[in-house]
């Protein structure tokens, strides 16, 4: 593989969605200067797997408007319990370190865009 092909392959597999843990939650979410949608998910959750590519698309399409992060609720119990992510997937929108919107359950892209419209650059 040539260097340019390797670079293209690396870019193609790089996700715009940031993985956040209990240890990094404050820095990545609460101190963010732009709105953050936090996707609380679990490996065993089929609706979580269904919503993941939709959130990735939103992150790609609106990189300056909205930061998208994922928190594995099974591995990061402090964040999941603090923000009451009891049903999965649960998405929380944070602005200025505060929860301003909660979305529970998988939704199609157009429905998520409608719910997040105030936070997107559309």
MDAnalysis code that builds the backbone (N, CA, C; Angstrom):
import MDAnalysis as mda
import numpy as np

u = mda.Universe.empty(366, n_residues=122, atom_resindex=np.repeat(np.arange(122), 3), trajectory=True)
u.add_TopologyAttr("name", ["N", "CA", "C"] * 122)
u.add_TopologyAttr("resid", np.arange(1, 123))
u.add_TopologyAttr("resname", ["UNK", "UNK", "UNK", "UNK", "UNK", "UNK", "UNK", "UNK", "UNK", "UNK", "UNK", "UNK", "UNK", "UNK", "UNK", "UNK", "UNK", "UNK", "UNK", "UNK", "UNK", "UNK", "UNK", "UNK", "UNK", "UNK", "UNK", "UNK", "UNK", "UNK", "UNK", "UNK", "UNK", "UNK", "UNK", "UNK", "UNK", "UNK", "UNK", "UNK", "UNK", "UNK", "UNK", "UNK", "UNK", "UNK", "UNK", "UNK", "UNK", "UNK", "UNK", "UNK", "UNK", "UNK", "UNK", "UNK", "UNK", "UNK", "UNK", "UNK", "UNK", "UNK", "UNK", "UNK", "UNK", "UNK", "UNK", "UNK", "UNK", "UNK", "UNK", "UNK", "UNK", "UNK", "UNK", "UNK", "UNK", "UNK", "UNK", "UNK", "UNK", "UNK", "UNK", "UNK", "UNK", "UNK", "UNK", "UNK", "UNK", "UNK", "UNK", "UNK", "UNK", "UNK", "UNK", "UNK", "UNK", "UNK", "UNK", "UNK", "UNK", "UNK", "UNK", "UNK", "UNK", "UNK", "UNK", "UNK", "UNK", "UNK", "UNK", "UNK", "UNK", "UNK", "UNK", "UNK", "UNK", "UNK", "UNK", "UNK", "UNK", "UNK"])
u.atoms.positions = np.array([
    [0.851, -1.176, 0.000],
    [0.000, 0.000, 0.000],
    [0.894, 1.236, 0.000],
    [0.622, 2.170, -0.890],
    [1.367, 3.420, -0.958],
    [1.000, 4.308, 0.218],
    [1.861, 5.275, 0.504],
    [1.621, 6.183, 1.625],
    [0.296, 6.925, 1.463],
    [-0.020, 7.389, 0.252],
    [-1.267, 8.127, 0.035],
    [-2.478, 7.219, 0.259],
    [-2.354, 5.931, -0.127],
    [-3.456, 4.999, 0.103],
    [-3.626, 4.726, 1.597],
    [-2.526, 4.605, 2.296],
    [-2.584, 4.373, 3.735],
    [-3.213, 5.574, 4.431],
    [-2.848, 6.776, 4.004],
    [-3.411, 7.980, 4.586],
    [-4.915, 8.056, 4.322],
    [-5.333, 7.743, 3.101],
    [-6.749, 7.761, 2.748],
    [-7.522, 6.724, 3.554],
    [-6.928, 5.543, 3.742],
    [-7.587, 4.491, 4.510],
    [-7.735, 4.914, 5.968],
    [-6.710, 5.538, 6.517],
    [-6.778, 6.004, 7.900],
    [-7.844, 7.082, 8.049],
    [-7.912, 7.993, 7.096],
    [-8.915, 9.052, 7.145],
    [-10.312, 8.473, 7.037],
    [-10.493, 7.493, 6.179],
    [-11.807, 6.898, 5.967],
    [-12.309, 6.181, 7.219],
    [-11.402, 5.672, 8.049],
    [-11.820, 4.933, 9.229],
    [-11.821, 5.791, 10.487],
    [-11.388, 7.040, 10.396],
    [-11.378, 7.920, 11.543],
    [-12.789, 8.452, 11.774],
    [-13.302, 8.225, 12.955],
    [-14.666, 8.652, 13.265],
    [-14.666, 10.072, 13.825],
    [-15.653, 10.880, 13.429],
    [-15.780, 12.219, 13.999],
    [-16.424, 12.196, 15.383],
    [-16.849, 11.014, 15.814],
    [-17.489, 10.856, 17.110],
    [-16.423, 10.494, 18.136],
    [-16.417, 11.219, 19.248],
    [-15.395, 11.044, 20.286],
    [-15.924, 10.088, 21.353],
    [-15.098, 9.136, 21.762],
    [-15.452, 8.246, 22.865],
    [-15.063, 8.934, 24.166],
    [-16.023, 9.019, 25.086],
    [-15.815, 9.711, 26.357],
    [-16.002, 8.716, 27.493],
    [-15.228, 8.894, 28.543],
    [-15.313, 8.047, 29.730],
    [-15.684, 8.916, 30.933],
    [-15.901, 8.272, 32.077],
    [-16.145, 9.040, 33.297],
    [-15.004, 10.027, 33.542],
    [-13.779, 9.602, 33.261],
    [-12.604, 10.437, 33.510],
    [-12.506, 11.642, 32.573],
    [-13.038, 11.515, 31.355],
    [-12.903, 12.605, 30.383],
    [-14.198, 13.387, 30.157],
    [-15.272, 12.992, 30.835],
    [-16.586, 13.594, 30.599],
    [-16.580, 15.101, 30.835],
    [-16.023, 15.527, 31.932],
    [-16.025, 16.962, 32.250],
    [-15.305, 17.768, 31.173],
    [-14.117, 17.341, 30.798],
    [-13.336, 18.087, 29.802],
    [-13.983, 18.062, 28.424],
    [-14.484, 16.914, 28.004],
    [-15.027, 16.762, 26.648],
    [-16.448, 17.298, 26.498],
    [-17.230, 17.228, 27.558],
    [-18.653, 17.585, 27.462],
    [-18.954, 18.876, 28.216],
    [-18.699, 18.880, 29.506],
    [-19.120, 20.005, 30.334],
    [-18.363, 21.292, 30.030],
    [-17.129, 21.194, 29.570],
    [-16.331, 22.389, 29.256],
    [-16.318, 22.740, 27.766],
    [-17.100, 22.046, 26.969],
    [-17.117, 22.297, 25.528],
    [-17.707, 23.679, 25.230],
    [-17.136, 24.331, 24.221],
    [-17.609, 25.653, 23.817],
    [-18.748, 25.577, 22.807],
    [-19.070, 24.385, 22.356],
    [-20.193, 24.223, 21.431],
    [-21.132, 23.163, 21.989],
    [-22.362, 23.112, 21.490],
    [-23.288, 22.081, 21.984],
    [-22.717, 20.680, 21.772],
    [-23.018, 19.799, 22.717],
    [-22.542, 18.416, 22.659],
    [-23.733, 17.490, 22.782],
    [-23.830, 16.528, 21.871],
    [-24.816, 15.467, 22.051],
    [-24.063, 14.242, 22.559],
    [-24.502, 13.757, 23.705],
    [-23.890, 12.586, 24.339],
    [-24.794, 11.394, 24.077],
    [-24.239, 10.391, 23.423],
    [-24.957, 9.151, 23.134],
    [-24.562, 8.121, 24.186],
    [-25.473, 7.861, 25.134],
    [-25.257, 6.800, 26.114],
    [-25.719, 5.502, 25.465],
    [-24.819, 4.531, 25.364],
    [-25.078, 3.306, 24.618],
    [-24.483, 2.111, 25.348],
    [-24.770, 0.920, 24.831],
    [-24.165, -0.318, 25.336],
    [-23.986, -1.281, 24.166],
    [-22.994, -2.130, 24.282],
    [-22.663, -3.092, 23.234],
    [-23.818, -4.045, 22.923],
    [-24.571, -4.416, 23.942],
    [-25.643, -5.402, 23.802],
    [-26.936, -4.810, 23.240],
    [-26.973, -3.512, 22.961],
    [-28.195, -2.787, 22.623],
    [-28.350, -2.594, 21.106],
    [-29.225, -3.369, 20.436],
    [-29.409, -3.207, 18.987],
    [-29.835, -1.796, 18.553],
    [-30.764, -1.120, 19.257],
    [-31.093, 0.247, 18.842],
    [-29.898, 1.205, 18.951],
    [-29.000, 0.931, 19.889],
    [-27.787, 1.751, 20.019],
    [-26.920, 1.608, 18.774],
    [-26.803, 0.380, 18.291],
    [-26.009, 0.134, 17.082],
    [-26.681, 0.761, 15.865],
    [-28.015, 0.818, 15.875],
    [-28.739, 1.410, 14.748],
    [-28.553, 2.925, 14.691],
    [-28.488, 3.578, 15.820],
    [-28.392, 5.043, 15.850],
    [-26.961, 5.532, 15.632],
    [-25.992, 4.695, 15.893],
    [-24.584, 5.095, 15.801],
    [-24.198, 5.695, 14.442],
    [-24.517, 5.048, 13.310],
    [-24.129, 5.650, 12.032],
    [-24.873, 6.954, 11.735],
    [-26.067, 7.115, 12.272],
    [-26.817, 8.357, 12.073],
    [-26.133, 9.495, 12.811],
    [-25.715, 9.241, 14.048],
    [-25.003, 10.264, 14.810],
    [-23.670, 10.600, 14.161],
    [-23.015, 9.583, 13.599],
    [-21.753, 9.824, 12.894],
    [-21.983, 10.731, 11.677],
    [-23.070, 10.497, 10.946],
    [-23.406, 11.354, 9.808],
    [-23.651, 12.787, 10.256],
    [-24.378, 12.969, 11.352],
    [-24.634, 14.315, 11.861],
    [-23.330, 15.009, 12.257],
    [-22.421, 14.253, 12.850],
    [-21.126, 14.828, 13.235],
    [-20.336, 15.269, 12.007],
    [-20.411, 14.495, 10.938],
    [-19.703, 14.830, 9.696],
    [-20.354, 16.037, 9.025],
    [-21.679, 16.058, 8.992],
    [-22.403, 17.115, 8.283],
    [-22.435, 18.445, 9.029],
    [-22.264, 18.423, 10.344],
    [-22.358, 19.646, 11.155],
    [-21.172, 19.759, 12.122],
    [-19.934, 19.700, 11.610],
    [-18.778, 19.636, 12.507],
    [-18.561, 20.889, 13.358],
    [-18.995, 22.042, 12.880],
    [-18.774, 23.268, 13.643],
    [-19.922, 23.578, 14.593],
    [-21.069, 22.964, 14.367],
    [-22.255, 23.284, 15.159],
    [-22.419, 22.386, 16.368],
    [-22.063, 21.124, 16.231],
    [-22.398, 20.138, 17.248],
    [-21.279, 19.129, 17.392],
    [-20.892, 18.872, 18.619],
    [-19.908, 17.828, 18.915],
    [-20.685, 16.583, 19.326],
    [-20.328, 15.439, 18.767],
    [-21.005, 14.188, 19.091],
    [-20.029, 13.285, 19.834],
    [-20.463, 12.807, 21.007],
    [-19.627, 11.905, 21.796],
    [-20.443, 10.689, 22.204],
    [-19.734, 9.589, 22.472],
    [-20.367, 8.339, 22.904],
    [-19.840, 7.976, 24.285],
    [-20.761, 7.521, 25.136],
    [-20.396, 7.038, 26.464],
    [-20.972, 5.635, 26.613],
    [-20.110, 4.652, 26.800],
    [-20.570, 3.289, 27.055],
    [-21.125, 3.259, 28.480],
    [-22.446, 3.129, 28.588],
    [-23.116, 3.213, 29.890],
    [-22.721, 2.073, 30.824],
    [-22.376, 0.921, 30.289],
    [-21.965, -0.213, 31.125],
    [-20.582, 0.002, 31.728],
    [-19.711, 0.698, 31.012],
    [-18.336, 0.892, 31.460],
    [-18.125, 2.222, 32.188],
    [-19.087, 3.133, 32.090],
    [-18.956, 4.467, 32.687],
    [-20.203, 4.771, 33.507],
    [-20.313, 4.062, 34.613],
    [-21.516, 4.117, 35.440],
    [-21.753, 5.480, 36.083],
    [-20.684, 6.210, 36.387],
    [-20.858, 7.510, 37.038],
    [-21.614, 8.462, 36.122],
    [-21.154, 8.599, 34.889],
    [-21.838, 9.494, 33.941],
    [-23.250, 9.000, 33.653],
    [-23.405, 7.708, 33.420],
    [-24.717, 7.159, 33.103],
    [-25.707, 7.376, 34.246],
    [-25.266, 7.184, 35.474],
    [-26.155, 7.373, 36.615],
    [-26.396, 8.852, 36.906],
    [-25.361, 9.654, 36.803],
    [-25.500, 11.087, 37.068],
    [-26.519, 11.724, 36.137],
    [-26.488, 11.312, 34.870],
    [-27.389, 11.910, 33.872],
    [-28.581, 11.012, 33.553],
    [-28.841, 10.037, 34.420],
    [-30.031, 9.185, 34.378],
    [-30.288, 8.568, 33.003],
    [-29.239, 7.991, 32.461],
    [-29.368, 7.259, 31.198],
    [-29.820, 5.844, 31.533],
    [-31.100, 5.705, 31.824],
    [-31.641, 4.437, 32.297],
    [-32.078, 3.530, 31.163],
    [-32.642, 4.102, 30.108],
    [-33.024, 3.351, 28.914],
    [-32.010, 3.690, 27.829],
    [-31.648, 2.715, 27.034],
    [-30.645, 2.962, 25.999],
    [-31.232, 2.722, 24.619],
    [-30.828, 3.491, 23.628],
    [-29.929, 4.636, 23.749],
    [-30.645, 5.851, 24.344],
    [-29.891, 6.618, 25.111],
    [-30.337, 7.922, 25.597],
    [-29.337, 8.937, 25.094],
    [-29.850, 9.989, 24.483],
    [-28.995, 11.074, 24.002],
    [-29.328, 12.328, 24.790],
    [-28.310, 12.987, 25.278],
    [-28.467, 14.224, 26.040],
    [-27.708, 15.320, 25.302],
    [-28.361, 16.459, 25.116],
    [-27.704, 17.615, 24.512],
    [-27.274, 18.535, 25.649],
    [-25.986, 18.882, 25.652],
    [-25.421, 19.779, 26.651],
    [-25.042, 21.098, 25.989],
    [-25.412, 22.189, 26.624],
    [-24.989, 23.524, 26.196],
    [-24.493, 24.225, 27.454],
    [-23.269, 24.703, 27.409],
    [-22.706, 25.377, 28.579],
    [-22.643, 24.492, 29.806],
    [-22.444, 23.196, 29.596],
    [-22.310, 22.264, 30.710],
    [-23.625, 21.795, 31.317],
    [-24.752, 22.226, 30.749],
    [-26.065, 21.850, 31.266],
    [-26.842, 21.041, 30.235],
    [-27.635, 20.082, 30.713],
    [-28.508, 19.313, 29.821],
    [-29.666, 20.215, 29.401],
    [-29.839, 20.359, 28.070],
    [-30.933, 21.180, 27.555],
    [-31.965, 20.349, 26.799],
    [-31.623, 19.101, 26.494],
    [-32.553, 18.242, 25.756],
    [-32.180, 16.787, 26.007],
    [-33.200, 15.945, 26.111],
    [-33.006, 14.505, 26.241],
    [-33.835, 13.812, 25.174],
    [-33.205, 12.870, 24.493],
    [-33.878, 12.064, 23.469],
    [-33.647, 10.608, 23.850],
    [-34.729, 9.855, 23.995],
    [-34.617, 8.452, 24.376],
    [-35.093, 7.586, 23.222],
    [-34.277, 6.601, 22.869],
    [-34.638, 5.652, 21.819],
    [-34.054, 6.027, 20.475],
    [-33.940, 5.023, 19.619],
    [-33.417, 5.227, 18.274],
    [-34.477, 5.898, 17.423],
    [-34.039, 6.821, 16.586],
    [-34.931, 7.542, 15.686],
    [-34.264, 7.637, 14.317],
    [-35.053, 7.761, 13.248],
    [-34.442, 7.955, 11.934],
    [-33.769, 9.324, 11.864],
    [-32.893, 9.467, 10.896],
    [-32.094, 10.687, 10.773],
    [-32.959, 11.938, 10.706],
    [-34.003, 11.924, 9.881],
    [-34.825, 13.132, 9.741],
    [-35.481, 13.529, 11.064],
    [-35.853, 12.552, 11.879],
    [-36.466, 12.846, 13.175],
    [-35.440, 13.426, 14.146],
    [-34.224, 12.883, 14.127],
    [-33.167, 13.434, 14.978],
    [-32.817, 14.850, 14.550],
    [-32.718, 15.075, 13.245],
    [-32.418, 16.429, 12.751],
    [-33.501, 17.416, 13.181],
    [-34.744, 16.988, 13.158],
    [-35.842, 17.860, 13.590],
    [-35.708, 18.192, 15.074],
    [-35.393, 17.184, 15.890],
    [-35.255, 17.416, 17.330],
    [-34.027, 18.247, 17.668],
    [-32.983, 18.128, 16.862],
    [-31.730, 18.840, 17.123],
    [-31.602, 20.127, 16.320],
    [-32.628, 20.487, 15.574],
    [-32.567, 21.632, 14.660],
    [-32.016, 22.900, 15.288],
    [-32.354, 23.184, 16.522],
    [-31.887, 24.404, 17.178],
    [-30.377, 24.386, 17.403],
    [-29.761, 23.214, 17.351],
    [-28.332, 23.088, 17.643],
    [-27.504, 22.810, 16.396],
    [-28.155, 22.678, 15.250],
    [-27.464, 22.409, 13.996],
    [-27.368, 23.679, 13.173],
    [-26.415, 23.716, 12.265],
    [-26.248, 24.892, 11.412],
    [-27.054, 24.724, 10.133],
    [-28.348, 24.403, 10.283],
    [-29.218, 24.211, 9.118],
    [-30.129, 25.421, 8.951],
])
